[in-house]
């Protein structure tokens, strides 16, 4: 999940002295420092996630990307009649700063796992089609449904780009990969199968061929019962990040026992803090106690989360015993 960010004063300070969000992502010494900020402040955290964004892939495919204060990321919208091409040389050149960041971070870590990531193709395509986020990605879906051929081409391009990007991240030091399918929850079943599951499994297959021991996690936000579809073949993710609304009892039944579970805690409870936060952490830890489980949130950290609550939660988890 998003781990760095505006809830940390040290992040806000670096951000105010930078030339925008993209500059921070593409300047390795800054991105390295931001990646390390949460684990410096909370030394009991077990993993650091690369500081970058899922929209680095569209940027590296040549789209214009800006992060606008209070609006968020904005891209020049893609027309499915002329989707962008993947040209390996310029893609690798544009993503090279991300690889420098990973190398730098790795040299500073003391035993924590370094997590690399990418957006899954459908989620990244949705931002590319719509040009920005939104409540339900309706504009992106309208474009995609109208031109299935163009959409298939765009998803193929993104799948190829994502494989190349993640292989480079692993070579640069990433020890675990997370694929963010943050907009899994807006598609009907046949489109979920074709646009979420198929490209994701293709990415996993290609990475496993070269790096069989690197764990690959998926975060299919809002996928409801369709999350089962990722686990019906030999090629499957090593782990799944649960979103805030997932019914844990059901997930425990549906997801094969060899798959690692992660996450689930509502970030808003981290904002609220106090007893409600600890009761929910206790509930999740108790329910998952007989499974391979990694404590994490059900979505990213928000700027309004008090640091004391994070400290209290980490202390509670580290002291927890079944
Ligand atoms: O340490 C870390 O924070 C990890 C780096 C990270 C990751 C994993 C960032 C930095 N973004 C992401 C993933 C990401 N980015 C996702 C998938 C996870 C999720 O669902 O949250 C998505 C959908 C994005 C796109 C994005 N980038 C948004 C959402 C826009 C929308 O309206 O849909 C936003 C606000 C960003 C900016 C961003 N990316 C990362 C941070 C710390 C921020 C906030 C920047 C700031 O305010 O300073």
Boltz pocket constraint, residues with backbone or C-beta under 6 A from the ligand:
constraints:
  - pocket:
      binder: B
      contacts: [[A, 1], [A, 2], [A, 3], [A, 4], [A, 5], [A, 6], [A, 15], [A, 21], [A, 34], [A, 35], [A, 49], [A, 50], [A, 51], [A, 52], [A, 53], [A, 54], [A, 55], [A, 71], [A, 72], [A, 73], [A, 117], [A, 132], [A, 133], [A, 134], [A, 180], [A, 182], [A, 221], [A, 299], [A, 300]]
      max_distance: 6.0
